[in-house]
Amino acid sequence: MTTTRRRETPPRPWLALIVLASAVGLDVMGIAVVNTALPVIGADLGMGDGALPWVMTLYAVAFAGFLLPGGRLADVLGRRRVFVAGVAIYAVGSAGAAAAPTGALLLIARLLQGTGAAVCGPPALALIPEVFPDPARRAKAVSVYTAVGAGSFGGGLVLGGVLTELAGWRSVFGVLAAVALLVTAVAPVLLPPAPQLPRQSLDLPGGLLVSTGLIALVLGVGSTLVFVLIGLVLLTGFVVRERMAREPLLPLAILTGAPVRAATAAGLVFFTALNGLLYFAPLYLQNVLSYSPMASGLAIVPMSATVILSARAAAALLPKVGMRWLLTGGLLLMTVGVATWLMTGTGTGYWTGLLPGIVLMSVGQGFVFTTMTVASLTGVAPERHGVAGAFNITMQQIGAGLGVAVVTAIAAAATTPGVGGSITGYHAGIGAAAAAALLGAIATAYTLRRRTNER
């Protein structure tokens, strides 16, 4: 039986792209804007050191745990429908966080917010080929999409600091809720209807195994080995289930292509390095160089601008040089940029000591984001774009969680009393982040060694 796919370009494709890019920006800002607000949240709601980290952790747990089921829902129920539902869930979670009178209710709202981010993320990426069927225009659209996602982290740090200082921490979540509601309202008008796709099942057993497995794994990293072991057992069961299922949640065949495997490796190690550095950067700026929270956020502003420019450049370079050189080169730039922070100390100046590393890292970031996004869907059947995109984002979230857990453990082991000892600890963690980026460059170069002409 043959199915027919609708490939009509929407009448306002670039407005549709704004909607899709706004969603990925919300997903990233759900992490970034809260960083600078955490101390105020803890003081206002009486959340101690044991409870406060869960404001970040529960968002990441829900995000990682529900991405693959979200991708499958998009492929089965329709990408526009699931996208709108996900953004609506995100809006409800954000509004609940803004109004939360207690720490417990804030944590529940963050769990809901992360679930919405997981549900709307995969269809947002999968809708880009529907909105831009022409490969050249699609590459430009992907560069915009990834630039927004990449730039939203630095922008979110600044926005969170400004809003918290001027209007209180609740305004941080209020702004996210307002933007999400606007996207929910306009998405049904601007996004294309669902194409005709083969009928698929939801694979509920597979979804349960992968969600609980990833949640246990993320909760266990840096916390307790028992959860890590439970997560690994559940994920092993998921692989066995997918091999046996007639309609698996994650068709393992999509992982056999070199571009998808390269995108998987890049997503995992790149976010390990990125989140490792970005965790230490505010600590170093505030604890060693005595920056205020707002000033430390503003110090990262060049990252957002540079990522946007380099992502656009990557879209133009991709058809000419191919995935291998952009992915490998981007990760090498990331390695050098992060490594420059190993030369910092108590008297380091911003313009000569910190900014060069930020710029180098950001150029690499834009290259990797754009190329990784294209590679994650290359060679994958259109009806599997949702789950393929979800798998890549899942690897990114796992890398993000591992990055913070691993580099903080290394830094803690290397830290000794005094300011000098703290700098030694920071350098140990930053060195681990640079090593992760270097390993990623080696892995992607090897994976794509016979696919240098892959577009």
Secondary structure, DSSP 8 states (H G I E B T S, - for coil): ----------SSHHHHHHHHHHHHHHHHHHHHHHHTTHHHHHHHHT--TTTTTHHHHHHHHHHHHHHHHHHHHHHHH-HHHHHHHHHHHHHHHHHHHHH-SSHHHHHHHHHHHHHHHHHHHHHHHHHHHHH--SHHHHHHHHHHHHHHHHHHHHHHHHHHHHHHHHH-THHHHHHHHHHHHHHHHHHHHHS------------HHHHHHHHHHHHHHHHHTTT-HHHHHHHHHHHHHHHHHHHH-SS-SS-GGGGSSHHHHHHHHHHHHHHHHHHHHHHHHHHHHHHTS---HHHHHHTTHHHHHHHHHHHHHHHHHHHHHHHHHHHHHHHHHHHHHHHGGGG--TT--IIIIIHHHHHHHHHHHHHHHHHHHHHHHTT--GGGHHHHHHHHHHHHHHHHHHHHHHHHHHHHHH--SSHHHHHHHHHHHHHHHHHHHHHHHHHHHHHTTT-TT--
